[in-house]
Amino acid sequence: MDDREIARFRALIEAQLAGLEEENALGREGQGVVMLDQQSVGRLSRMDALQNQAMAKATQVRRDALGRRLRAALKRIAEDEFGYCEDCGDEIALKRLELDPGVTRCISCASG
């Protein structure tokens, strides 16, 4: 992988991280405490609010995991290890990295 491709992947990863930060800011509201005031909200509405809160928290967990993988990819770029399989050491296909720049294994090792 040449320097131009590395720069392209760095920009892609940084853009994805910025997008995650924006999503995190939007998702914080949905994770707030659900008020259980029976006068203003019925039982089904409270259940719906609790379910929405749980989904917002689960989505946050997934965003956090993706953020960790992307930051790890930036670290691999800095250490000149980006694009190489952590198991066998072969190059990871560019198309695979374009789909998910956080992958650490080639398709052979990932499927085996």
BALUMZA-927402 format. One line per 5 residues: number of its first residue (from 1); their letters; for each residue x, y, z of N, C-alpha, C. Coordinates in Angstrom, 2 decimals, always signed. Layout:
NUM = a = X:Y:Z:X:Y:Z:X:Y:Z; ...
***
This chain:
1 = mddre = +0.86:-1.17:+0.00:+0.00:+0.00:+0.00:+0.91:+1.24:+0.00; +0.60:+2.17:-0.90:+1.46:+3.35:-1.01:+0.95:+4.48:-0.09; +1.73:+5.57:-0.02:+1.41:+6.68:+0.88:+0.08:+7.34:+0.54; -0.26:+7.39:-0.73:-1.52:+8.01:-1.15:-2.70:+7.21:-0.61; -2.62:+5.89:-0.70:-3.70:+5.04:-0.18:-3.80:+5.14:+1.33
6 = iarfr = -2.66:+5.17:+1.99:-2.65:+5.32:+3.46:-3.32:+6.63:+3.85; -2.99:+7.72:+3.15:-3.60:+9.02:+3.45:-5.10:+8.98:+3.21; -5.51:+8.27:+2.18:-6.95:+8.14:+1.89:-7.66:+7.39:+3.01; -7.04:+6.31:+3.49:-7.65:+5.55:+4.58:-7.65:+6.36:+5.88; -6.59:+7.12:+6.14:-6.56:+7.96:+7.33:-7.72:+8.96:+7.29
11 = aliea = -7.92:+9.60:+6.14:-9.02:+10.56:+6.00:-10.38:+9.87:+6.16; -10.53:+8.69:+5.61:-11.77:+7.93:+5.74:-12.06:+7.60:+7.20; -11.05:+7.13:+7.91:-11.21:+6.77:+9.31:-11.54:+8.00:+10.15; -10.83:+9.10:+9.91:-11.09:+10.32:+10.67:-12.50:+10.85:+10.40; -12.97:+10.73:+9.17:-14.34:+11.15:+8.84:-15.36:+10.27:+9.56
16 = qlagl = -15.10:+8.97:+9.61:-16.01:+8.06:+10.32:-16.03:+8.36:+11.81; -14.87:+8.66:+12.38:-14.82:+9.02:+13.80:-15.59:+10.31:+14.08; -15.47:+11.29:+13.19:-16.21:+12.54:+13.34:-17.71:+12.27:+13.27; -18.12:+11.41:+12.37:-19.53:+11.04:+12.26:-20.03:+10.35:+13.52; -19.19:+9.51:+14.11:-19.57:+8.84:+15.35:-19.77:+9.86:+16.48
21 = eeena = -18.90:+10.85:+16.53:-19.03:+11.89:+17.56:-20.35:+12.64:+17.41; -20.73:+12.93:+16.18:-22.01:+13.60:+15.94:-23.17:+12.71:+16.37; -23.10:+11.43:+16.03:-24.15:+10.50:+16.44:-24.21:+10.36:+17.95; -23.05:+10.37:+18.61:-23.01:+10.29:+20.07:-23.74:+11.48:+20.68; -23.50:+12.65:+20.14:-24.16:+13.85:+20.66:-25.67:+13.75:+20.50
26 = lgreg = -26.13:+13.24:+19.38:-27.56:+13.09:+19.15:-28.17:+11.99:+20.01; -27.40:+10.94:+20.26:-27.92:+9.79:+20.99:-27.97:+9.96:+22.49; -27.30:+10.96:+23.04:-27.29:+11.14:+24.49:-28.68:+11.42:+25.05; -29.47:+12.14:+24.31:-30.81:+12.48:+24.79:-31.67:+11.24:+24.98; -31.55:+10.28:+24.09:-32.36:+9.07:+24.18:-31.95:+8.14:+25.29
31 = qgvvm = -30.77:+8.38:+25.88:-30.28:+7.51:+26.95:-30.60:+8.05:+28.33; -31.26:+9.19:+28.38:-31.56:+9.82:+29.66:-32.52:+8.99:+30.51; -32.66:+9.43:+31.74:-33.53:+8.75:+32.69:-34.99:+8.89:+32.24; -35.71:+7.80:+32.29:-37.12:+7.81:+31.94:-37.92:+8.13:+33.20; -38.66:+9.21:+33.14:-39.48:+9.62:+34.27:-40.73:+8.75:+34.33
36 = ldqqs = -41.08:+8.30:+35.50:-42.22:+7.41:+35.68:-43.38:+8.14:+36.35; -43.76:+9.27:+35.82:-44.88:+10.05:+36.34:-46.17:+9.49:+35.77; -46.95:+8.81:+36.59:-48.17:+8.15:+36.12:-49.25:+9.15:+35.72; -49.16:+10.36:+36.19:-50.18:+11.36:+35.84:-50.04:+11.81:+34.39; -48.79:+11.89:+33.90:-48.59:+12.45:+32.56:-48.37:+11.39:+31.49
41 = vgrls = -47.96:+10.20:+31.88:-47.65:+9.17:+30.89:-48.32:+7.87:+31.31; -48.97:+7.22:+30.37:-49.59:+5.94:+30.65:-48.57:+4.82:+30.73; -49.03:+3.66:+31.18:-48.13:+2.52:+31.36:-47.46:+2.10:+30.06; -48.22:+2.04:+28.96:-47.64:+1.64:+27.67:-46.63:+2.66:+27.17; -46.91:+3.93:+27.40:-45.97:+4.97:+26.98:-44.66:+4.86:+27.75
46 = rmdal = -44.76:+4.53:+29.04:-43.54:+4.35:+29.85:-42.75:+3.15:+29.35; -43.46:+2.06:+29.03:-42.78:+0.87:+28.52:-42.09:+1.18:+27.20; -42.76:+1.95:+26.36:-42.16:+2.35:+25.09:-40.92:+3.21:+25.32; -41.02:+4.13:+26.28:-39.88:+4.99:+26.59:-38.71:+4.18:+27.13; -38.98:+3.19:+27.97:-37.91:+2.34:+28.50:-37.28:+1.51:+27.38
51 = qnqam = -38.10:+1.02:+26.46:-37.56:+0.25:+25.34:-36.70:+1.14:+24.44; -37.14:+2.36:+24.18:-36.34:+3.29:+23.38:-35.03:+3.61:+24.07; -35.06:+3.75:+25.39:-33.84:+4.02:+26.14:-32.87:+2.84:+26.01; -33.38:+1.62:+26.13:-32.53:+0.43:+26.02:-31.91:+0.33:+24.63; -32.69:+0.64:+23.61:-32.15:+0.60:+22.24:-31.09:+1.68:+22.05
56 = akatq = -31.30:+2.86:+22.63:-30.32:+3.93:+22.51:-29.02:+3.54:+23.20; -29.11:+2.87:+24.34:-27.90:+2.42:+25.04:-27.17:+1.34:+24.25; -27.91:+0.42:+23.66:-27.29:-0.64:+22.85:-26.60:-0.05:+21.62; -27.23:+0.94:+21.01:-26.62:+1.60:+19.87:-25.34:+2.31:+20.29; -25.34:+2.91:+21.47:-24.15:+3.58:+21.98:-23.01:+2.58:+22.18
61 = vrrda = -23.33:+1.41:+22.69:-22.31:+0.37:+22.88:-21.68:+0.00:+21.54; -22.51:-0.14:+20.49:-21.98:-0.47:+19.16:-21.11:+0.67:+18.62; -21.56:+1.91:+18.82:-20.75:+3.06:+18.36:-19.43:+3.12:+19.10; -19.43:+2.83:+20.38:-18.19:+2.83:+21.16:-17.22:+1.78:+20.65; -17.73:+0.58:+20.35:-16.88:-0.50:+19.83:-16.29:-0.11:+18.48
66 = lgrrl = -17.11:+0.47:+17.61:-16.61:+0.91:+16.31:-15.55:+2.00:+16.47; -15.78:+2.92:+17.39:-14.80:+3.98:+17.64:-13.47:+3.41:+18.11; -13.50:+2.42:+18.98:-12.25:+1.78:+19.45:-11.52:+1.11:+18.29; -12.27:+0.43:+17.43:-11.64:-0.24:+16.28:-11.03:+0.77:+15.32; -11.72:+1.90:+15.10:-11.20:+2.92:+14.19:-9.97:+3.61:+14.77
71 = raalk = -9.99:+3.88:+16.07:-8.80:+4.49:+16.71:-7.62:+3.51:+16.68; -7.90:+2.22:+16.83:-6.84:+1.21:+16.72:-6.28:+1.18:+15.30; -7.14:+1.38:+14.30:-6.68:+1.43:+12.91:-5.77:+2.63:+12.69; -6.12:+3.78:+13.28:-5.23:+4.95:+13.17:-3.88:+4.68:+13.83; -3.90:+3.96:+14.93:-2.64:+3.60:+15.59:-1.81:+2.67:+14.69
76 = riaed = -2.49:+1.72:+14.03:-1.76:+0.83:+13.11:-1.18:+1.61:+11.94; -1.90:+2.64:+11.48:-1.36:+3.49:+10.41:-0.09:+4.17:+10.90; -0.12:+4.72:+12.10:+1.05:+5.41:+12.66:+2.24:+4.46:+12.83; +1.96:+3.19:+13.08:+3.02:+2.20:+13.30:+3.37:+1.44:+12.02; +2.85:+1.88:+10.87:+3.09:+1.22:+9.58:+2.67:-0.24:+9.56
81 = efgyc = +1.61:-0.57:+10.30:+1.09:-1.93:+10.34:-0.29:-2.03:+9.72; -0.84:-0.91:+9.25:-2.20:-0.90:+8.71:-2.24:-1.67:+7.39; -3.28:-2.48:+7.25:-3.49:-3.21:+6.00:-2.87:-4.59:+5.97; -2.28:-4.99:+7.10:-1.68:-6.33:+7.17:-2.45:-7.17:+8.18; -2.65:-8.42:+7.84:-3.38:-9.35:+8.69:-2.61:-9.60:+9.98
86 = edcgd = -3.31:-9.54:+11.11:-2.65:-9.76:+12.39:-2.32:-11.23:+12.62; -2.95:-12.13:+11.87:-2.68:-13.56:+12.03:-1.56:-14.05:+11.12; -1.70:-13.81:+9.81:-0.74:-14.38:+8.86:+0.26:-13.36:+8.32; -0.03:-12.07:+8.48:+0.89:-11.04:+8.01:+0.70:-10.64:+6.55; -0.19:-11.31:+5.83:-0.45:-10.94:+4.44:-1.22:-9.62:+4.38
91 = eialk = -1.20:-9.00:+3.20:-1.96:-7.77:+3.01:-3.44:-8.08:+2.98; -4.21:-7.19:+3.60:-5.67:-7.29:+3.56:-6.13:-6.61:+2.27; -7.08:-7.21:+1.58:-7.57:-6.66:+0.32:-8.09:-5.24:+0.51; -7.78:-4.36:-0.45:-8.20:-2.96:-0.36:-9.72:-2.84:-0.27; -10.44:-3.64:-1.03:-11.90:-3.58:-0.99:-12.43:-3.90:+0.40
96 = rleld = -11.79:-4.86:+1.07:-12.18:-5.22:+2.44:-11.92:-4.05:+3.39; -10.78:-3.41:+3.23:-10.46:-2.25:+4.07:-11.37:-1.07:+3.78; -11.77:-0.91:+2.53:-12.68:+0.18:+2.19:-14.04:-0.01:+2.84; -14.50:-1.25:+2.91:-15.78:-1.53:+3.56:-15.69:-1.34:+5.07; -14.57:-1.76:+5.65:-14.38:-1.64:+7.10:-12.90:-1.43:+7.39
101 = pgvtr = -12.47:-0.18:+7.52:-11.05:+0.08:+7.75:-10.55:-0.40:+9.11; -11.45:-0.86:+9.96:-11.05:-1.36:+11.27:-10.73:-2.84:+11.30; -10.87:-3.54:+10.15:-10.60:-4.98:+10.15:-9.12:-5.23:+10.39; -8.83:-6.35:+11.02:-7.44:-6.68:+11.35:-7.01:-8.01:+10.74; -7.92:-8.67:+10.03:-7.59:-9.97:+9.43:-7.95:-9.99:+7.96
106 = cisca = -7.18:-10.75:+7.21:-7.51:-10.97:+5.80:-8.73:-11.90:+5.74; -9.32:-12.02:+4.59:-10.53:-12.81:+4.46:-10.28:-14.29:+4.75; -9.09:-14.78:+4.40:-8.78:-16.20:+4.66:-8.74:-16.50:+6.15; -8.06:-15.64:+6.91:-7.96:-15.85:+8.36:-9.28:-15.58:+9.06; -10.04:-14.61:+8.57:-11.32:-14.27:+9.19:-12.34:-15.39:+9.00
111 = sg = -12.28:-16.05:+7.86:-13.26:-17.11:+7.59:-12.80:-18.47:+8.10; -11.52:-18.60:+8.43:-11.00:-19.88:+8.88:-10.98:-20.01:+10.30
***
